[in-house]
Amino acid sequence: MALQVGDKAPEFKLKDSFEKEVSLSDFKGKKIILYFYPKDNTPGCTKEACNFKENWDLLQKNNIVVLGISKDNASSHQKFIEKFNLPFILLTDPEPFKVSSDYDSYGLKKFMGKEYMGMMRNTFLIDTDGNIEKIYLKVKAAIMADHIIADLGLS
């Protein structure tokens, strides 16, 4: 059954770009933007990450944590972070892609007329109590952060 607004966000423990274990519960009491993306250093994923970076000060001012998840390894994440000076945490969800699957963000997708299994570009806004506040399934990578900020009425 797909996750719904109001559901408890599934707990997880994943490694970050330094291979340090990070849990969703580490951020209890904070609002979290949890975004899933296909691959480091690709055009759409770079636009999405940079849009979060451009809005970083406003997100921080409002006590909002940004966590990005892909299947890329820690080394790939580290290079992506360094190349674009990303200020937020990227997590690695290796096979069997459990966390991505728990968040309905890994599965059959179509790209350029072909079907394959892969990471979907989905974003979840998690409230301070750990519940899903909003789900974004039709993500426009270049303006995802802007969209969330407008939905939250931040300025």
C-alpha positions, 0 to 999 in steps of 0.5 A, a space after each residue: 500500500 502506498 504511503 499517504 499524507 498523515 502516515 508515519 514516515 518509515 524509519 531508516 538508517 543509511 550511510 552518508 557521503 562519509 559512511 556515517 550512519 544517519 537515521 530519520 530519527 536523528 532529526 526528530 523535532 525538525 521538518 525534513 525534506 526527504 528527496 529521492 533522485 536517480 543519479 549523482 552528476 546527471 543534469 536533472 539531479 544536479 538542477 534539483 540539488 542546486 535548487 535546494 542549495 540556492 534556498 539553503 539559507 531560507 530552509 535553515 532559517 526555518 529549521 528544515 533539514 534536507 536529505 537526498 537519497 539515491 543508489 549511488 555510493 558514498 564516494 559518488 555522493 562525496 564528489 557530487 557534494 564537492 563539485 557543487 558545494 552542496 550543504 546538505 546530506 546525501 544518503 546511499 540506499 544500496 541494493 536491495 533499495 529497501 528505503 527507496 522501496 519503503 517510500 515507493 520511490 524505486 520501481 518500474 519506470 519509463 524513460 525514452 520509450 523503455 521500461 526499467 527498474 530504477 529510482 524515481 524522483 519523489 519528494 516527501 515533506 515530513 513534519 516535526 512529529 515524523 509524519 508525512 505532511 506532503 508527497 510530491 510525485 510529479 517533481 520538476 527538478 529545477 524548481 522542487 525547493 521553490 515549490 516546497 517553499 511556496 507550499 509552506 508559505 516561507 519567505 
